[in-house]
Amino acid sequence: MRNINYTHTWIYEISRYLYFYVGLGELIFLAALSIVGERENIQMHVIFFYIFGICGIIHMVSNIFCHAHSLYYLNPYGRLSYHLKLLFTSLYILSTPILIGSFILYWRKCITWAYDVFAICEYSGVFLNICFHGCAFFDIRYKVTFSVRHIERARPDEILKLKAAEVEKNNNNNQVHPIISEPVVIQNTS
């Protein structure tokens, strides 16, 4: 639902595809994190966690870009959602170097308090990710549901058949019009 006044459509399209495919990656690696715990295989868990985090950041940034140039960026809730997404993404990105640094301090130097900092950053990152996705409530709140379908251009012979069928159907006097719901008398002019 791109805003028609936005002129750089290729950037929007790239962001839209990133939003979708990286979002799928985020879900896949979140599921992998849930399946492979820290106690089962710590190396795979760490790899899944960092890929999940990278996917989360890319997904958030592309979502914010698409949101800013779409019809969702409308008052009263669109701008609130946009600013909340900016806040949650900024905090998520700012916590990433602290998370990586504390993990390295714990893993390489065996500094025990670094693991506490890492755990706090890890759980706050998950919380910020949940908050970001919770902004979808404001994105779709009181919005119109759109249905999109692909319509192919009809051939002239198909149009004539449809018009003939409609005329045949409307030949009955006292037909009820589907929108007006009143009897409409159709006079035969032939």
PLY file of the C-alpha trace (Angstrom):
ply
format ascii 1.0
element vertex 190
property float x
property float y
property float z
element edge 189
property int vertex1
property int vertex2
end_header
0.00 0.00 0.00
2.63 2.45 -1.18
1.81 6.12 -1.13
1.35 7.20 -4.76
3.30 10.41 -4.12
6.48 8.50 -3.30
8.67 8.54 -6.41
11.47 6.05 -5.61
9.44 2.92 -6.17
12.46 0.63 -6.62
13.70 1.42 -3.09
10.23 0.74 -1.75
10.03 -2.56 -3.67
13.43 -3.71 -2.36
12.35 -2.82 1.19
9.05 -4.63 0.70
10.79 -7.83 -0.39
13.37 -7.51 2.41
10.52 -7.00 4.87
8.83 -10.20 3.73
11.75 -12.58 3.19
13.91 -11.42 6.09
10.79 -11.50 8.27
10.36 -15.15 7.30
14.01 -15.72 8.18
13.42 -14.08 11.55
10.56 -16.48 12.24
12.56 -19.51 11.10
15.53 -18.65 13.32
13.23 -17.84 16.24
11.79 -21.34 15.84
15.34 -22.74 15.62
16.19 -20.93 18.87
13.19 -22.53 20.52
14.10 -26.00 19.25
17.85 -25.90 19.91
18.36 -24.68 23.45
21.54 -23.42 25.06
22.02 -26.70 26.91
21.50 -28.94 23.86
24.00 -27.30 21.50
25.43 -23.97 22.61
27.26 -23.21 19.34
24.16 -23.70 17.19
22.07 -21.74 19.70
24.50 -18.80 19.53
24.57 -18.91 15.72
20.76 -19.02 15.54
20.51 -16.17 18.03
22.81 -13.86 16.08
21.15 -14.66 12.76
17.78 -14.04 14.42
19.08 -10.68 15.68
20.43 -9.64 12.28
17.18 -10.67 10.60
15.29 -8.73 13.26
17.24 -5.53 12.62
16.88 -5.77 8.82
13.18 -6.59 9.18
12.59 -3.65 11.50
14.44 -1.14 9.32
12.68 -2.27 6.13
9.32 -2.22 7.93
9.91 1.33 9.16
10.90 2.44 5.65
7.81 0.84 4.08
5.62 2.24 6.86
6.89 5.79 6.32
6.04 5.65 2.61
2.72 3.86 2.80
-0.89 4.61 3.55
-0.37 3.32 7.09
1.48 6.55 7.93
-1.75 8.39 8.75
-3.01 10.02 11.92
-3.92 9.19 14.60
-2.36 5.73 14.97
-0.03 5.51 11.97
2.38 8.13 13.24
2.24 6.75 16.78
3.11 3.31 15.41
5.92 4.79 13.32
7.49 6.61 16.28
7.16 3.57 18.55
8.81 1.42 15.88
11.65 3.93 15.62
12.09 3.86 19.41
12.06 0.06 19.69
14.40 -0.38 16.72
16.84 2.23 18.04
16.96 0.56 21.45
17.33 -2.84 19.80
20.26 -1.64 17.67
21.89 0.19 20.61
21.74 -2.92 22.78
23.44 -5.07 20.12
27.07 -3.91 20.71
26.59 -4.28 24.49
25.21 -7.78 23.94
28.10 -8.83 21.67
30.74 -7.22 23.92
29.44 -8.83 27.09
29.21 -12.22 25.35
32.82 -11.95 24.19
33.95 -10.90 27.69
32.19 -13.87 29.22
33.19 -16.42 26.57
36.83 -15.38 26.07
37.82 -13.81 29.42
35.47 -15.76 31.76
34.21 -12.58 33.47
31.10 -13.76 35.28
29.23 -10.44 35.55
29.46 -10.12 31.74
27.06 -13.05 31.42
24.49 -11.16 33.52
24.82 -8.16 31.20
24.54 -10.47 28.21
21.39 -12.11 29.61
19.79 -8.72 30.32
20.57 -7.55 26.76
19.33 -10.83 25.31
15.98 -10.71 27.08
15.56 -6.98 26.53
16.23 -7.58 22.81
13.53 -10.23 22.69
11.19 -7.88 24.59
11.93 -5.02 22.15
11.29 -7.36 19.23
7.92 -8.30 20.72
7.11 -4.61 21.30
8.02 -3.80 17.70
5.72 -6.49 16.35
3.04 -5.36 18.81
2.88 -2.07 16.90
0.89 -3.99 14.28
-2.11 -3.31 16.53
-1.81 0.40 15.71
-1.13 -0.34 12.03
-4.39 -2.19 11.49
-6.58 -0.60 14.15
-9.78 0.79 12.63
-8.40 0.40 9.14
-10.33 -0.75 6.13
-9.68 -4.30 5.04
-8.46 -4.35 1.47
-8.85 -7.19 -0.93
-6.48 -7.31 -3.86
-7.03 -9.43 -6.93
-5.53 -9.58 -10.37
-7.97 -8.74 -13.13
-7.11 -9.49 -16.71
-8.45 -7.30 -19.49
-11.48 -8.93 -21.14
-11.53 -9.60 -24.87
-14.18 -7.71 -26.91
-16.09 -10.92 -27.75
-16.30 -11.77 -24.02
-17.65 -8.28 -23.28
-20.36 -8.71 -25.93
-21.34 -12.10 -24.45
-21.55 -10.61 -20.96
-23.66 -7.68 -22.18
-25.98 -10.03 -24.06
-26.36 -12.21 -20.96
-27.09 -9.13 -18.83
-29.71 -7.87 -21.28
-31.33 -11.31 -21.32
-31.33 -11.39 -17.55
-32.80 -7.89 -17.30
-35.64 -8.62 -19.74
-37.90 -9.55 -16.84
-40.15 -6.68 -15.80
-40.23 -5.84 -12.09
-36.65 -6.87 -11.54
-35.12 -5.79 -8.22
-31.96 -3.75 -8.61
-29.21 -5.17 -6.31
-28.14 -1.78 -4.97
-31.40 0.19 -4.95
-33.56 -2.72 -3.72
-36.62 -1.28 -5.43
-38.46 -2.69 -8.40
-37.04 -1.24 -11.60
-39.18 -1.45 -14.70
-37.06 -2.11 -17.75
-38.78 -1.36 -21.00
-37.92 -3.39 -24.02
-36.97 -0.95 -26.80
-36.58 -3.53 -29.56
0 1
1 2
2 3
3 4
4 5
5 6
6 7
7 8
8 9
9 10
10 11
11 12
12 13
13 14
14 15
15 16
16 17
17 18
18 19
19 20
20 21
21 22
22 23
23 24
24 25
25 26
26 27
27 28
28 29
29 30
30 31
31 32
32 33
33 34
34 35
35 36
36 37
37 38
38 39
39 40
40 41
41 42
42 43
43 44
44 45
45 46
46 47
47 48
48 49
49 50
50 51
51 52
52 53
53 54
54 55
55 56
56 57
57 58
58 59
59 60
60 61
61 62
62 63
63 64
64 65
65 66
66 67
67 68
68 69
69 70
70 71
71 72
72 73
73 74
74 75
75 76
76 77
77 78
78 79
79 80
80 81
81 82
82 83
83 84
84 85
85 86
86 87
87 88
88 89
89 90
90 91
91 92
92 93
93 94
94 95
95 96
96 97
97 98
98 99
99 100
100 101
101 102
102 103
103 104
104 105
105 106
106 107
107 108
108 109
109 110
110 111
111 112
112 113
113 114
114 115
115 116
116 117
117 118
118 119
119 120
120 121
121 122
122 123
123 124
124 125
125 126
126 127
127 128
128 129
129 130
130 131
131 132
132 133
133 134
134 135
135 136
136 137
137 138
138 139
139 140
140 141
141 142
142 143
143 144
144 145
145 146
146 147
147 148
148 149
149 150
150 151
151 152
152 153
153 154
154 155
155 156
156 157
157 158
158 159
159 160
160 161
161 162
162 163
163 164
164 165
165 166
166 167
167 168
168 169
169 170
170 171
171 172
172 173
173 174
174 175
175 176
176 177
177 178
178 179
179 180
180 181
181 182
182 183
183 184
184 185
185 186
186 187
187 188
188 189
